[in-house]
Amino acid sequence: MTSLLQDLQLLLDNLTTDTNKLLDCQLTFDDVLETFMQELRHWGLKLIGSYFEQLDASYKQLPSRKKQYEVKAMRTCIKQTLYGQLTFKRTYYQDKQDQHYFFWLDQALAFTKYSRMTLGFKAAVLENVAKYHYQEAIDLLKYSEIHSKTTVMNIVHREGQLLPNQPDQVQPRNKQIVYLEADEDHVAFQDGSNHFMKLVYLHEGYDDSQKRHHLIQPKYFTGTYAGMANEQLWDEVLCYLEANYPQAKQFYLAGDGAPWIKAGAKYLPNCKFVLDRFHLLKYCRQAAVNTKAAAAYRLYHWALTGQRDKVELYFETRFSDPDLTSTQIAALNQAKTYLLGNWQAILNTQEAAYQRCTAEGHISHYFSERLSSRPMGWSKVGAESVARSIIFQLNGGDISQYLLNEQRKAAKEQRIRQVDHRFKAKNRPYYEHFQADFGETAKTHYWNQGIINGGQIFDLPEQII
């Protein structure tokens, strides 16, 4: 404590000196403020370290500690925080019963084992990687003494995977209609392949009272969900809808007509697939190849007004043009298949209850800018972790608090395992006898339950059998 008071007095003396220089116009006010805040930050970190050492020393003197745990050594802990590097010493103990080693103070502070960074620091990194490259994400942390992008990658690969790729459930809402929109970003992987990073979000409509027409109560889901896993994605969406919109009578799912999106429209009950107008106009322009631009908008109007006969006649006329090249014929065939194959989805855009779709803009703004707009190769875990970081924040999540909760859960499970291990080791004969008695009792209970339920025999859990 004497050292801390000396440092504080030195800090105040430096402030007096710098203030005199300010009055003599040798320094600016901002110079004085920056210098003082830097010194105050260093002093604050020393104060916190000293306080932790006192806590450790107090625990060390407890009679209960002396009875259970043996002191083995004093070790220095160095943690990178958002405000600089924190250093302090703490005691290394050994349990006298099961012989395992641990730091009491690390457990009390919920520190991650073998990690040199606090959870708050890791959370800030994950927040930054949602918008910036790995090197930029670490450089943005002003007081970081860690500057390696490899460290950022390790945080993304470990802690990023802990973030859920769907929103938390909220209170059920009384809405009859819910809107869903879906699209994907094409992400290049390190093996040279390209994969979809899917984005599905639901909302209650658009707030047209605001200039930017924000979504009302948006919630986001993301992930690759390749192949058969696509059903898992829509199952997660359905579970969320059933829990939060139990009174909904109609769902509208808008997108570009990709098979995985259409599969979602079939999976969700009372759901109508709607083709977004961005892709409708895109294929109308493709169908107008080698003609005037007005033809695309004429075709677009016919499609929206349900004039299928005119659309079919248009293609019939275009295909009779002898000047078409093979490339143009292929483009026309693709446009015709797309427009006529999604005809009902185009008509659904005219329903009074439907609003509009901005999925293309969401992908461009949230995903493409980070995952695919610049040449880069992702690993699967890296791409999914960054995508999760993006949508976790969009869903209103607090990354720091989430990581802390996960760490506490892991610590609690570890303590339970340790207690169970001690119980088995100390009372092995009693434990085995108890397990045998419990097994017979449980089997009898399940057999009786089967008789009560009309002779149906229930499957016994593996640990009982």
Disulfide bonds with the S-S distance in Angstrom:
none
